Amino acid sequence: MYANLICHTDNPADCYPKVFSPTEEFQVVHDDQDLPPGLHVQLDMQTGQKQAKLNIPTEENPALQGLPVDRSVVVVDPEKPLDNPQIPPNAPAYEPIGVVKEPQVKNEGFNEALKAVKSHVEEGQYVRSDELAKALEELEDLSHDMYYGLQIAEDPEIVQGLFCILTSRDVEQATTQPLTERSDFLASSIIASAVQNNRPALRAVEKSWDSIMQNQCKHHSHTLKEALYGQLAPSAQPPNTEALEADFVRLNLAVLDGLTKSSKIRDEFLEQGGMKSLLQILLTTGNAWQPRRIKAAQFVSDTFLDEDLGATLGIWPSQEVFEAAKCAKGQSDSLSDGCWEHHLEVIGQDPSDAEWSQSLLSMLRLRRPGASRPSASSPREEL
């Protein structure tokens, strides 16, 4: 199932293809990825980070604009034309830039997997069965490919079905099956992988987002929007079930982490109180929650605070910082945006949480409205 992927964690959404899949925009190349020929590759000499994209010969390089160009004419004796080069057998045909290329040989099981998932969802069967398991595993394996990821994203019925499976929260399944074999885990991974580094797929989901979110799944009394955002916040559970709750939250978090790269979905996430849910995750202690807290902190920095990682600045935070008295536990404003600094300062007092919480706190203070910005002439601190 993961033969063509590289996975350094147990979260499939963090996996990436062994062979780099280029688009017309620069993407980070992982050190252990193989690069296909014919790409435009650039290397950051300070960080060592490598990025690559499809090579467009006619594309202008902004870095060369304004430089003098030698327009001298040189007459060269024409050379004897070369023989027509021999095209090797089975060479791929020319494909226009910007189009997600179809595979030369399509996967025969893909459409059957789509039908099986839709059939189970139509009957309100969200729990893993042999047929559903096989279909979800097939889609999970293919969702990392740009073409199949786009095919999944362009099918509103399958996207809605995957969200129904994701938000079903079947406790019996969660207590009897390994996490990575559960239907909700596979649904989460399919959605997250389909839109990861796949802008056409993300745009496709965005187009049908409103209609999907206002629908209800069979046997559910709430809309998908209510389920998706409502289940992100940790709910009060007995200590012996905190691992189950942490896993449920983990699956929602993995999906929203990728989808909020869309400005439309990101804005809805903020409107639906998503930041309060993330803060609740950060404030939830226990061994089962530690990885989720770190992931939530990364979500915040990558989406709103760290421009180097693609964050759009100026969206959040939008309020000035609150006084500590307003942020104390039990106060009506304790989960407000203005209380994040207070909570991160408290969290950072625990040595096991200091590294990730202090890093997030530093970025938050820098982006907070009313915060003083470092002068451009100020010397940079040595790392």
Order of alpha helices (4+ residues) and beta strands (2+ residues): beta-beta-beta-beta-beta-alpha-alpha-alpha-alpha-alpha-alpha-alpha-alpha-alpha-alpha-alpha-alpha-alpha-alpha-alpha
